[in-house]
Amino acid sequence: MKAFEDSINSYLKSMANAAISSMPTKKIRGGFLEAGYKYPNLKMDYYENTIFGWKNYDYLTRIFPYYEDTRITEFHWHNFGESGAPFDEI
């Protein structure tokens, strides 16, 4: 299982580095996303789950963290939790 995880990490990191080098002034996040509604016919209880998450930005403050209050950083792995945006589970 470790070999599979290392393979996924390597793939995602190379894809992330390509995206970051192509758009160096942009804040980017990625990973494998599962999203949908708990009750799809009613479009109720939307959820997002990201695994192997990464991003190239960090928050300047941990109090009321908004996307506008971020700065571009280097690639780093990040656990977005079950909620995804906007708070990245801080």
N, C-alpha and C positions, 0 to 999 in steps of 0.2 A: 504494500500500500504506500510505503514511503517513496518508492520509485515513481509511482503514479502522481503523487502530490508534488514531487520535485519537477516532474515533467510539466504539469499544469502551471506551477509557479514560473518555470523558465519561459514557457510560452507566453503567459500573461505579462511577464516583465519585459520581454522583447517587444511585444505589441505596445505596451505602455511607453517604452522608450522611443519607439517610432512615432507614436502620437505626440509625445512631449517635444521631441526634436522638430517635428513638423509644425507645431503650434506653441512655440516657447513662451508666448505671452498669455496663454489661455490656462484657466484652471480646469483640470480634467480629473474625472474619477472613473473607475471601471471595476470589472470583476464579472462573475457570472450571476445574472439576475433572474430570480423567479418572482413574478408579480401577477396579481390577479385579484379577484374578489372572492371572499368566502361564500357569498351568495351571488353568483354571476348573473342569474336572471334578473335580480333586483338591483344589481350594481351597488351592493352594500358591503361594507367592511373590506375596503381595499387594503392589500398588504404587499410588502416588498421584502424579499430576503436576498441578501447578497453574500456569496461565498467567494473566498479568495479576492477580497476587495482591496483596492489600492486607490491612491489619489496623489496629486502633486501640489496640494495646498493645505494650509493649516489655519486655524482660527487665531485671531489676534487677542481675543478675549474668550473666556469660558462662561461669562455671564451674558445671557441672551445672545447666543452665537448665531449670527446671520451670515449668509453667503457673502454679502458685501463687506463683512468684517474679516476677510481672509486674505492671506498673502500666498503667493506662489512659492513653493519649496521644491525639493527634489522628490523623486519617486519614493513612496513608502507604502508598506502594507497597512491596511486599515480595516477594522471590523465595523461595518456599518450597522450591524444589528438587524433587527427585524423592521425598523421603520424607514431606513434609507434616508432620503432628504426630508426636511431641510436641516435637521440638527445632527445627523451622522452619529446618533446615539452618544452624545457627550454627556 
